[in-house]
Amino acid sequence: MISVAINTQTPPIRFSLTYRDLLEKYGYLEPPIDLNLLSNDDYHISVGGVAKMMLSLIKTRAFSKSRWVSLGPGYPPSVKMEEAEVYFVDLDAKSLANYTRFKEGLYNESHGLSKYNLVGEEYIAYANYNWLSAQKLLEFYNDTDIYFINDFQQLLVGGIIGPSAPAVLWYHIPFVPENLSRKLKEFLIKAFESFDLVILSTKRDLEGLVRTGAKVKVKQIYPFIDPSSYKTVGRKEIQYIEDKYQLKSDDKVILVVARMDPMKSQDLAISAIKNVDAKLVLAGDGSFTSKTLGHDKGSMWVSRLKELARSLGVENKVVFTGYVPDEELFALYQRANVVLLPSRIEGFGLAVCEGWVYGKPAVVSSGAGISELIIEGGNGFVFKSGNIDELAEKLKLALKDEKVGSLGKETVKKCSVSNALNELKEGFEIASEEYKK
C-alpha cells in the first residue's frame, strides 16, 4: 500500500458557513476539524465529477494514508473525513477573481466557447494558487509516495513539486491541440512535461497529445464511478420527486445531469424537446468557483435557458431542479426513461455511467468523450455534435426501445472504481520508476 496526496480545485465537501461562522457557532475547533462534530447543515458532499471520483477512490482503502488539498476560500484550515484529511487553500477575493478568469479562459478555449487573451495579473493569480497548493502538498513530502494532481486548474503544481516525489496529472477536459491557440497549446505541453505521467480520459485526447510530440509519459484511463454507491429507491421516493417536479406518472422523462454551464449545451436539449413527446429534466446548479465569487455563471445560464424555453413555447416541458441531493438524484435516474448528454464537446460524461447503473439508455453527443463507449442501438445512441434535428430523432429512438439501456450495465464496468484502481496502480508504478533507481 502507498501513501497518496491528492490535489483538486473542487473540495470533497462544500461548507455553507465560513470558518469564522463555525467558530462563532461551536467555539474553538481544533484543526483538522472532525466532521462528526458539525451539523449536516454546515456542509454537504461535493457533486462534481472529479471530486466524486477521488472520494470513491480513497474509499477503496487502497492507500495507507490519503491527504487531499483543494481550494476553500473562507474554509477552515483542515478537516478530518472518515477517508482522508483535507486541507484548504484560501485566496482573497481579488486573487480568486483573477485566478478564476485565467482558468475559465483556458477552459472556454479548450471547449471551443471563446479564445482567451492572456492577462498578466490573471496568470499571476493562477500561478500563486498553484504555488500555495504545491506548498501545502510538499508539507507531506516525507511520507508521500505519489502526488496525484487533478485537472487544468493545477497545471503548474508538477513543476513546483519537481523531483521531490513522483507527480501524476489526470487532465480531465478535452485536449484537441488543433482547437487551441499556439500560446495556450505550448503552455499546456510545457505543463504536461513537468509531470512524471499524464493520464488522459479518452483515446481522442491521448491521440491529440501524441500528435504534439510532447516528451511525457502518458496513459489513457476512462473516468470512473463506484456503482455500489448508487442506491435503488422505493416508490415513495419516486412519488416524492414526481410531486416536487410536477411529473405525471405517464410522462416520458429525459434527464440531463450537469452543472449549469454553456459548455454543457442544455440549450440543444431544450431546442430538441420541442419535437419530442417527453419532459426534459435539467438537474444541476452552478460551478464551485462561480458561486464562491458571487458572480454566478450558472444562474446567468439558467436565465438564458428559461428564456429559450419560453421563446420556443416549451416552458411546460422543461424542469429545472437546481442542486439535487443524492437520494433525489437516485430517484430521478430511476424515474428517467433516457439519460442525455448534449455537450457539444466534453472531456467524458460520468452522468451517462450513472444512468447505465440504472439500466437507462443514453443519448450522447459525438463531441463527448464517452461516445467512445457507445454501442449504437446497444447501450445508447450518438448524435452529431450540435445537430438538433438528429438529437431529437435519437431521443425518439431511445424512448421507443428502452431495452437499449440494459447493455449499459455491462459497459459501466469499464468505468468502475475497481477497474480504474488497477489501471491507476500501473500508472503510479510507471511514474515512480525513475525514483526507485
LUMFI-109360 format. One record per residue (C-alpha): residue in three letters; x, y, z. Coordinates in nm, 2 decimals, always signed. Each point is the difference from the previous one (the first is absolute). Layout:
BEGIN
ATOM   vexdren       xx       yy       zz
ATOM       Ala        X        Y        Z
...
This chain:
BEGIN
ATOM   vexdren       xx       yy       zz
ATOM       Met    +0.00    +0.00    +0.00
ATOM       Ile    +0.12    +0.35    -0.08
ATOM       Ser    -0.06    +0.35    +0.15
ATOM       Val    -0.17    +0.24    -0.24
ATOM       Ala    -0.05    +0.38    +0.00
ATOM       Ile    -0.29    +0.11    -0.22
ATOM       Asn    -0.04    +0.35    -0.14
ATOM       Thr    -0.32    +0.13    -0.16
ATOM       Gln    -0.15    +0.34    -0.03
ATOM       Thr    -0.35    -0.10    +0.11
ATOM       Pro    +0.00    -0.13    +0.36
ATOM       Pro    -0.16    -0.33    +0.10
ATOM       Ile    -0.24    +0.20    +0.22
ATOM       Arg    -0.15    +0.34    -0.03
ATOM       Phe    -0.06    +0.21    +0.31
ATOM       Ser    -0.31    +0.22    +0.04
ATOM       Leu    +0.17    +0.19    +0.28
ATOM       Thr    +0.34    +0.18    +0.01
ATOM       Tyr    +0.26    -0.11    +0.25
ATOM       Arg    -0.08    +0.32    +0.20
ATOM       Asp    -0.37    -0.10    +0.01
ATOM       Leu    +0.09    -0.35    +0.11
ATOM       Leu    +0.21    +0.14    +0.29
ATOM       Glu    -0.29    +0.22    +0.10
ATOM       Lys    -0.24    -0.29    -0.01
ATOM       Tyr    +0.22    -0.26    +0.18
ATOM       Gly    +0.28    +0.19    +0.17
ATOM       Tyr    +0.36    -0.12    -0.04
ATOM       Leu    +0.04    -0.29    -0.25
ATOM       Glu    +0.33    -0.17    -0.01
ATOM       Pro    +0.13    -0.05    -0.37
ATOM       Pro    -0.04    -0.24    -0.16
ATOM       Ile    -0.36    +0.04    +0.09
ATOM       Asp    -0.18    -0.34    +0.04
ATOM       Leu    -0.31    +0.03    -0.22
ATOM       Asn    -0.19    -0.21    +0.25
ATOM       Leu    +0.00    +0.30    +0.23
ATOM       Leu    -0.19    +0.21    -0.25
ATOM       Ser    -0.36    +0.01    -0.11
ATOM       Asn    -0.11    -0.14    -0.34
ATOM       Asp    -0.12    +0.35    -0.07
ATOM       Asp    +0.35    +0.14    +0.02
ATOM       Tyr    +0.13    -0.18    -0.31
ATOM       His    -0.09    -0.25    -0.28
ATOM       Ile    +0.20    -0.24    -0.21
ATOM       Ser    +0.10    +0.14    -0.34
ATOM       Val    -0.18    -0.12    -0.30
ATOM       Gly    +0.27    +0.08    -0.26
ATOM       Gly    +0.14    -0.28    -0.21
ATOM       Val    +0.36    +0.03    +0.10
ATOM       Ala    -0.07    +0.03    +0.37
ATOM       Lys    -0.24    -0.30    -0.01
ATOM       Met    +0.27    -0.20    -0.19
ATOM       Met    +0.26    +0.07    +0.26
ATOM       Leu    -0.24    -0.07    +0.29
ATOM       Ser    -0.09    -0.34    -0.14
ATOM       Leu    +0.37    -0.07    -0.05
ATOM       Ile    +0.11    +0.06    +0.35
ATOM       Lys    -0.31    -0.19    +0.14
ATOM       Thr    +0.15    -0.31    -0.15
ATOM       Arg    +0.26    +0.01    +0.28
ATOM       Ala    +0.27    -0.07    -0.26
ATOM       Phe    +0.23    +0.26    +0.15
ATOM       Ser    +0.18    -0.01    +0.34
ATOM       Lys    -0.06    +0.37    +0.04
ATOM       Ser    -0.20    +0.25    -0.20
ATOM       Arg    +0.03    +0.38    +0.02
ATOM       Trp    -0.19    +0.24    -0.22
ATOM       Val    +0.08    +0.36    -0.09
ATOM       Ser    -0.26    +0.22    -0.16
ATOM       Leu    -0.13    +0.36    -0.04
ATOM       Gly    -0.21    +0.12    +0.29
ATOM       Pro    -0.04    +0.38    +0.03
ATOM       Gly    -0.11    +0.08    +0.36
ATOM       Tyr    +0.00    -0.37    +0.09
ATOM       Pro    +0.17    -0.15    +0.31
ATOM       Pro    +0.37    -0.08    -0.04
ATOM       Ser    -0.07    -0.37    +0.00
ATOM       Val    -0.26    -0.26    +0.08
ATOM       Lys    +0.00    -0.38    +0.07
ATOM       Met    -0.22    -0.21    -0.20
ATOM       Glu    -0.05    -0.37    +0.05
ATOM       Glu    +0.22    -0.08    -0.30
ATOM       Ala    +0.26    +0.29    -0.01
ATOM       Glu    +0.13    +0.32    +0.15
ATOM       Val    -0.10    +0.30    -0.22
ATOM       Tyr    +0.20    +0.32    -0.01
ATOM       Phe    -0.14    +0.32    -0.15
ATOM       Val    +0.18    +0.28    -0.19
ATOM       Asp    -0.14    +0.34    +0.07
ATOM       Leu    +0.01    +0.30    -0.25
ATOM       Asp    -0.11    +0.35    +0.05
ATOM       Ala    -0.29    +0.13    -0.21
ATOM       Lys    +0.21    +0.18    -0.26
ATOM       Ser    +0.24    -0.29    -0.05
ATOM       Leu    -0.29    -0.25    -0.02
ATOM       Ala    -0.16    +0.22    -0.27
ATOM       Asn    +0.32    +0.02    -0.21
ATOM       Tyr    +0.08    -0.37    +0.05
ATOM       Thr    -0.35    -0.09    -0.12
ATOM       Arg    +0.02    +0.22    -0.31
ATOM       Phe    +0.32    -0.18    -0.10
ATOM       Lys    -0.12    -0.35    +0.05
ATOM       Glu    -0.34    +0.08    -0.16
ATOM       Gly    +0.19    +0.14    -0.30
ATOM       Leu    +0.19    -0.33    -0.03
ATOM       Tyr    -0.32    -0.20    +0.05
ATOM       Asn    -0.20    +0.20    -0.26
ATOM       Glu    +0.26    -0.02    -0.27
ATOM       Ser    +0.04    -0.38    +0.06
ATOM       His    -0.37    -0.03    -0.05
ATOM       Gly    -0.02    +0.22    -0.30
ATOM       Leu    -0.21    +0.27    +0.18
ATOM       Ser    +0.24    +0.29    -0.05
ATOM       Lys    +0.36    +0.09    -0.04
ATOM       Tyr    +0.20    +0.12    +0.30
ATOM       Asn    +0.23    +0.30    -0.01
ATOM       Leu    +0.25    -0.04    +0.28
ATOM       Val    -0.01    +0.27    +0.27
ATOM       Gly    +0.31    +0.02    +0.22
ATOM       Glu    -0.17    +0.05    +0.34
ATOM       Glu    -0.24    -0.29    -0.07
ATOM       Tyr    +0.29    -0.23    -0.08
ATOM       Ile    +0.18    +0.12    +0.32
ATOM       Ala    -0.30    -0.09    +0.21
ATOM       Tyr    -0.02    -0.34    -0.17
ATOM       Ala    +0.37    -0.06    +0.07
ATOM       Asn    -0.04    +0.11    +0.36
ATOM       Tyr    -0.29    -0.24    +0.06
ATOM       Asn    +0.21    -0.28    -0.15
ATOM       Trp    +0.30    +0.11    +0.22
ATOM       Leu    -0.21    -0.01    +0.32
ATOM       Ser    -0.14    -0.34    -0.10
ATOM       Ala    +0.34    -0.14    -0.06
ATOM       Gln    +0.14    +0.15    +0.32
ATOM       Lys    -0.27    -0.18    +0.20
ATOM       Leu    +0.06    -0.32    -0.19
ATOM       Leu    +0.37    +0.02    +0.07
ATOM       Glu    -0.06    +0.00    +0.37
ATOM       Phe    -0.08    -0.37    -0.04
ATOM       Tyr    +0.32    -0.07    -0.19
ATOM       Asn    +0.16    -0.24    +0.25
ATOM       Asp    -0.29    -0.25    +0.00
ATOM       Thr    -0.16    +0.04    -0.35
ATOM       Asp    +0.07    -0.26    -0.27
ATOM       Ile    -0.20    +0.17    -0.27
ATOM       Tyr    -0.14    +0.34    -0.07
ATOM       Phe    -0.33    -0.03    -0.20
ATOM       Ile    -0.09    +0.33    -0.16
ATOM       Asn    -0.33    +0.05    -0.17
ATOM       Asp    -0.09    +0.22    -0.29
ATOM       Phe    +0.07    +0.33    -0.18
ATOM       Gln    -0.02    +0.21    +0.32
ATOM       Gln    +0.32    -0.15    +0.14
ATOM       Leu    +0.23    -0.01    -0.31
ATOM       Leu    +0.30    +0.17    +0.16
ATOM       Val    +0.01    -0.22    +0.31
ATOM       Gly    +0.21    -0.27    -0.17
ATOM       Gly    +0.28    +0.24    -0.08
ATOM       Ile    +0.00    +0.14    +0.36
ATOM       Ile    +0.01    -0.34    +0.16
ATOM       Gly    +0.28    -0.08    -0.24
ATOM       Pro    +0.21    -0.31    +0.08
ATOM       Ser    -0.10    -0.02    +0.37
ATOM       Ala    -0.25    -0.29    -0.07
ATOM       Pro    -0.19    -0.16    -0.29
ATOM       Ala    -0.28    +0.23    -0.13
ATOM       Val    -0.28    -0.12    -0.22
ATOM       Leu    -0.25    +0.23    -0.18
ATOM       Trp    -0.34    -0.11    -0.11
ATOM       Tyr    -0.12    +0.25    -0.26
ATOM       His    -0.37    -0.03    -0.01
ATOM       Ile    -0.11    +0.25    -0.26
ATOM       Pro    +0.03    -0.04    -0.38
ATOM       Phe    +0.35    +0.03    -0.15
ATOM       Val    -0.04    +0.06    -0.37
ATOM       Pro    +0.31    +0.20    -0.10
ATOM       Glu    -0.14    +0.12    -0.33
ATOM       Asn    -0.27    +0.19    +0.20
ATOM       Leu    +0.25    +0.20    +0.20
ATOM       Ser    +0.20    +0.31    -0.06
ATOM       Arg    +0.38    -0.05    -0.04
ATOM       Lys    +0.07    +0.17    +0.33
ATOM       Leu    -0.25    -0.20    +0.20
ATOM       Lys    +0.11    -0.33    -0.16
ATOM       Glu    +0.36    +0.06    +0.08
ATOM       Phe    -0.09    +0.09    +0.36
ATOM       Leu    -0.19    -0.32    +0.04
ATOM       Ile    +0.28    -0.21    -0.15
ATOM       Lys    +0.26    +0.15    +0.23
ATOM       Ala    -0.22    -0.06    +0.29
ATOM       Phe    -0.06    -0.36    -0.09
ATOM       Glu    +0.37    -0.06    -0.04
ATOM       Ser    +0.06    +0.11    +0.36
ATOM       Phe    -0.19    -0.31    +0.12
ATOM       Asp    +0.13    -0.36    +0.02
ATOM       Leu    -0.32    -0.13    -0.16
ATOM       Val    -0.30    +0.16    -0.16
ATOM       Ile    -0.33    -0.19    +0.00
ATOM       Leu    -0.26    +0.09    -0.27
ATOM       Ser    -0.36    -0.11    +0.02
ATOM       Thr    -0.06    -0.10    -0.37
ATOM       Lys    +0.18    -0.14    -0.30
ATOM       Arg    -0.09    +0.33    -0.18
ATOM       Asp    +0.21    +0.20    +0.25
ATOM       Leu    +0.28    -0.26    +0.02
ATOM       Glu    +0.04    +0.02    -0.38
ATOM       Gly    -0.01    +0.38    +0.02
ATOM       Leu    +0.29    +0.01    +0.24
ATOM       Val    +0.20    -0.25    -0.20
ATOM       Arg    -0.05    +0.22    -0.31
ATOM       Thr    +0.17    +0.29    +0.18
ATOM       Gly    +0.32    -0.20    +0.06
ATOM       Ala    +0.00    +0.09    +0.37
ATOM       Lys    +0.28    -0.17    +0.19
ATOM       Val    -0.20    -0.16    +0.28
ATOM       Lys    -0.12    -0.34    +0.11
ATOM       Val    -0.37    -0.03    -0.07
ATOM       Lys    -0.28    -0.24    +0.08
ATOM       Gln    -0.37    -0.01    -0.08
ATOM       Ile    -0.25    -0.10    +0.26
ATOM       Tyr    -0.37    +0.04    -0.01
ATOM       Pro    -0.15    +0.21    +0.29
ATOM       Phe    -0.18    -0.21    +0.25
ATOM       Ile    -0.28    -0.03    +0.26
ATOM       Asp    -0.08    -0.24    +0.28
ATOM       Pro    -0.31    -0.18    -0.13
ATOM       Ser    -0.07    -0.14    +0.35
ATOM       Ser    -0.06    +0.35    +0.14
ATOM       Tyr    -0.31    +0.05    -0.23
ATOM       Lys    -0.29    -0.12    +0.20
ATOM       Thr    -0.34    -0.13    -0.11
ATOM       Val    -0.28    +0.20    +0.15
ATOM       Gly    -0.36    -0.09    +0.06
ATOM       Arg    -0.32    +0.12    -0.16
ATOM       Lys    -0.04    +0.25    +0.29
ATOM       Glu    +0.32    +0.19    -0.10
ATOM       Ile    -0.09    -0.01    -0.37
ATOM       Gln    -0.35    +0.14    +0.08
ATOM       Tyr    +0.17    +0.28    +0.20
ATOM       Ile    +0.20    +0.12    -0.29
ATOM       Glu    -0.29    -0.04    -0.24
ATOM       Asp    -0.20    +0.23    +0.23
ATOM       Lys    +0.29    +0.24    +0.06
ATOM       Tyr    +0.07    +0.05    -0.37
ATOM       Gln    -0.36    -0.04    -0.12
ATOM       Leu    +0.06    -0.32    -0.21
ATOM       Lys    -0.30    -0.20    -0.08
ATOM       Ser    +0.02    -0.38    +0.03
ATOM       Asp    -0.04    -0.05    -0.37
ATOM       Asp    +0.25    +0.27    -0.10
ATOM       Lys    +0.31    -0.11    -0.19
ATOM       Val    +0.30    +0.16    +0.16
ATOM       Ile    +0.33    +0.10    -0.16
ATOM       Leu    +0.26    +0.07    +0.27
ATOM       Val    +0.31    +0.23    -0.03
ATOM       Val    +0.23    +0.00    +0.30
ATOM       Ala    +0.25    +0.27    -0.03
ATOM       Arg    +0.11    +0.33    +0.16
ATOM       Met    -0.16    +0.31    -0.15
ATOM       Asp    +0.27    +0.11    -0.25
ATOM       Pro    -0.01    +0.09    -0.37
ATOM       Met    +0.25    -0.28    -0.07
ATOM       Lys    -0.26    -0.26    +0.11
ATOM       Ser    -0.23    +0.12    -0.29
ATOM       Gln    -0.33    -0.03    +0.18
ATOM       Asp    -0.12    +0.24    -0.27
ATOM       Leu    +0.02    -0.28    -0.26
ATOM       Ala    -0.22    -0.22    +0.22
ATOM       Ile    -0.26    +0.27    +0.04
ATOM       Ser    -0.01    +0.06    -0.38
ATOM       Ala    -0.03    -0.38    -0.07
ATOM       Ile    -0.28    -0.06    +0.26
ATOM       Lys    -0.24    +0.21    -0.22
ATOM       Asn    -0.03    -0.29    -0.23
ATOM       Val    +0.01    -0.28    +0.26
ATOM       Asp    -0.30    -0.12    +0.20
ATOM       Ala    +0.17    +0.00    +0.34
ATOM       Lys    +0.09    +0.22    +0.30
ATOM       Leu    +0.36    +0.13    +0.02
ATOM       Val    +0.14    +0.01    +0.35
ATOM       Leu    +0.32    +0.21    +0.04
ATOM       Ala    +0.17    -0.10    +0.33
ATOM       Gly    +0.29    +0.21    +0.14
ATOM       Asp    +0.11    +0.34    +0.11
ATOM       Gly    +0.31    +0.22    -0.05
ATOM       Ser    +0.37    -0.07    +0.04
ATOM       Phe    +0.20    +0.02    +0.32
ATOM       Thr    +0.20    +0.31    -0.09
ATOM       Ser    -0.28    +0.20    -0.17
ATOM       Lys    -0.21    -0.03    +0.31
ATOM       Thr    +0.29    +0.07    +0.23
ATOM       Leu    +0.07    +0.32    -0.19
ATOM       Gly    -0.36    +0.12    +0.03
ATOM       His    -0.01    +0.04    -0.38
ATOM       Asp    -0.21    -0.30    -0.07
ATOM       Lys    +0.05    -0.11    -0.36
ATOM       Gly    -0.24    -0.29    +0.07
ATOM       Ser    -0.29    +0.24    +0.08
ATOM       Met    +0.07    +0.21    -0.31
ATOM       Trp    -0.01    -0.32    -0.21
ATOM       Val    -0.32    -0.11    +0.16
ATOM       Ser    -0.16    +0.34    -0.09
ATOM       Arg    +0.10    -0.04    -0.36
ATOM       Leu    -0.13    -0.36    -0.01
ATOM       Lys    -0.33    +0.10    +0.15
ATOM       Glu    -0.04    +0.28    -0.26
ATOM       Leu    +0.08    -0.25    -0.28
ATOM       Ala    -0.27    -0.24    +0.13
ATOM       Arg    -0.25    +0.29    +0.01
ATOM       Ser    +0.09    +0.11    -0.35
ATOM       Leu    -0.04    -0.36    -0.13
ATOM       Gly    -0.33    -0.05    +0.19
ATOM       Val    +0.13    -0.29    +0.19
ATOM       Glu    +0.03    +0.14    +0.35
ATOM       Asn    -0.26    -0.25    +0.13
ATOM       Lys    +0.22    -0.29    -0.13
ATOM       Val    +0.32    +0.11    +0.17
ATOM       Val    +0.07    -0.04    +0.37
ATOM       Phe    +0.30    +0.17    +0.18
ATOM       Thr    +0.08    -0.18    +0.33
ATOM       Gly    +0.30    +0.20    +0.13
ATOM       Tyr    +0.23    -0.19    +0.24
ATOM       Val    -0.13    -0.36    +0.05
ATOM       Pro    +0.11    -0.20    +0.31
ATOM       Asp    +0.10    -0.37    -0.06
ATOM       Glu    -0.33    -0.16    +0.11
ATOM       Glu    -0.19    +0.22    -0.25
ATOM       Leu    +0.25    -0.06    -0.27
ATOM       Phe    -0.03    -0.37    +0.04
ATOM       Ala    -0.38    +0.03    -0.03
ATOM       Leu    +0.04    +0.22    -0.31
ATOM       Tyr    +0.22    -0.25    -0.17
ATOM       Gln    -0.25    -0.28    +0.08
ATOM       Arg    -0.29    +0.21    -0.13
ATOM       Ala    +0.18    +0.11    -0.32
ATOM       Asn    -0.07    -0.17    -0.33
ATOM       Val    +0.32    +0.13    -0.17
ATOM       Val    +0.32    +0.16    +0.13
ATOM       Leu    +0.12    +0.28    -0.24
ATOM       Leu    +0.35    +0.15    -0.03
ATOM       Pro    -0.04    +0.29    -0.25
ATOM       Ser    +0.34    +0.17    +0.04
ATOM       Arg    +0.15    +0.12    -0.32
ATOM       Ile    +0.34    -0.11    +0.13
ATOM       Glu    +0.06    -0.17    +0.34
ATOM       Gly    +0.30    -0.17    +0.16
ATOM       Phe    -0.20    -0.30    +0.08
ATOM       Gly    -0.35    -0.01    +0.16
ATOM       Leu    -0.04    -0.20    +0.32
ATOM       Ala    -0.38    +0.07    +0.02
ATOM       Val    -0.04    -0.25    -0.28
ATOM       Cys    +0.18    -0.27    +0.21
ATOM       Glu    -0.23    +0.09    +0.29
ATOM       Gly    -0.30    -0.05    -0.23
ATOM       Trp    +0.14    -0.34    -0.11
ATOM       Val    +0.01    -0.12    +0.36
ATOM       Tyr    -0.38    +0.03    -0.01
ATOM       Gly    -0.03    -0.16    -0.35
ATOM       Lys    -0.09    +0.32    -0.18
ATOM       Pro    +0.07    +0.06    -0.37
ATOM       Ala    +0.23    +0.29    -0.07
ATOM       Val    +0.00    +0.26    -0.28
ATOM       Val    +0.34    +0.16    -0.03
ATOM       Ser    +0.16    +0.26    -0.21
ATOM       Ser    +0.28    -0.11    -0.24
ATOM       Gly    +0.21    +0.27    +0.17
ATOM       Ala    -0.02    -0.17    +0.34
ATOM       Gly    +0.29    -0.23    +0.10
ATOM       Ile    -0.24    -0.27    +0.12
ATOM       Ser    -0.13    -0.03    -0.36
ATOM       Glu    +0.30    -0.24    -0.04
ATOM       Leu    -0.19    -0.25    +0.22
ATOM       Ile    -0.34    +0.03    -0.17
ATOM       Ile    -0.11    -0.30    -0.20
ATOM       Glu    -0.26    +0.14    -0.23
ATOM       Gly    -0.34    -0.16    +0.08
ATOM       Gly    +0.17    -0.21    +0.27
ATOM       Asn    +0.06    +0.22    +0.30
ATOM       Gly    -0.11    +0.33    -0.16
ATOM       Phe    +0.02    +0.23    -0.30
ATOM       Val    +0.24    +0.27    -0.13
ATOM       Phe    -0.11    +0.31    -0.17
ATOM       Lys    +0.22    +0.24    -0.20
ATOM       Ser    +0.13    +0.28    +0.23
ATOM       Gly    -0.23    +0.30    -0.02
ATOM       Asn    -0.25    -0.16    -0.23
ATOM       Ile    -0.35    +0.07    +0.16
ATOM       Asp    -0.20    -0.20    -0.26
ATOM       Glu    +0.21    -0.31    +0.04
ATOM       Leu    -0.01    +0.04    +0.38
ATOM       Ala    -0.38    +0.00    -0.01
ATOM       Glu    +0.00    -0.32    -0.22
ATOM       Lys    +0.24    -0.18    +0.23
ATOM       Leu    -0.21    +0.09    +0.30
ATOM       Lys    -0.31    -0.15    -0.17
ATOM       Leu    +0.19    -0.32    -0.07
ATOM       Ala    +0.12    -0.03    +0.36
ATOM       Leu    -0.35    +0.06    +0.13
ATOM       Lys    -0.14    -0.25    -0.24
ATOM       Asp    +0.22    -0.29    +0.11
ATOM       Glu    +0.11    +0.04    +0.37
ATOM       Lys    +0.16    -0.35    +0.00
ATOM       Val    +0.29    +0.18    -0.16
ATOM       Gly    +0.12    +0.10    +0.34
ATOM       Ser    +0.04    -0.35    +0.13
ATOM       Leu    +0.34    -0.05    -0.17
ATOM       Gly    +0.12    +0.32    +0.18
ATOM       Lys    +0.01    -0.20    +0.32
ATOM       Glu    +0.29    -0.20    -0.16
ATOM       Thr    +0.17    +0.31    -0.15
ATOM       Val    +0.01    +0.18    +0.33
ATOM       Lys    +0.24    -0.27    +0.13
ATOM       Lys    +0.27    +0.17    -0.22
ATOM       Cys    -0.06    +0.32    +0.21
ATOM       Ser    -0.01    -0.16    +0.34
ATOM       Val    +0.24    +0.10    +0.28
ATOM       Ser    +0.12    -0.36    +0.04
ATOM       Asn    +0.10    -0.01    -0.37
ATOM       Ala    +0.16    +0.35    +0.02
ATOM       Leu    +0.19    -0.09    +0.31
ATOM       Asn    +0.20    -0.26    -0.18
ATOM       Glu    +0.08    +0.24    -0.28
ATOM       Leu    +0.10    +0.27    +0.24
ATOM       Lys    +0.23    -0.23    +0.19
ATOM       Glu    +0.17    -0.08    -0.33
ATOM       Gly    +0.03    +0.37    -0.07
ATOM       Phe    +0.14    +0.08    +0.34
ATOM       Glu    +0.26    -0.27    -0.06
ATOM       Ile    +0.10    +0.16    -0.33
ATOM       Ala    +0.03    +0.34    +0.16
ATOM       Ser    +0.21    -0.14    +0.28
ATOM       Glu    +0.26    -0.19    -0.21
ATOM       Glu    +0.27    +0.27    +0.00
ATOM       Tyr    -0.04    +0.06    +0.37
ATOM       Lys    +0.06    -0.36    +0.09
ATOM       Lys    +0.33    +0.01    -0.18
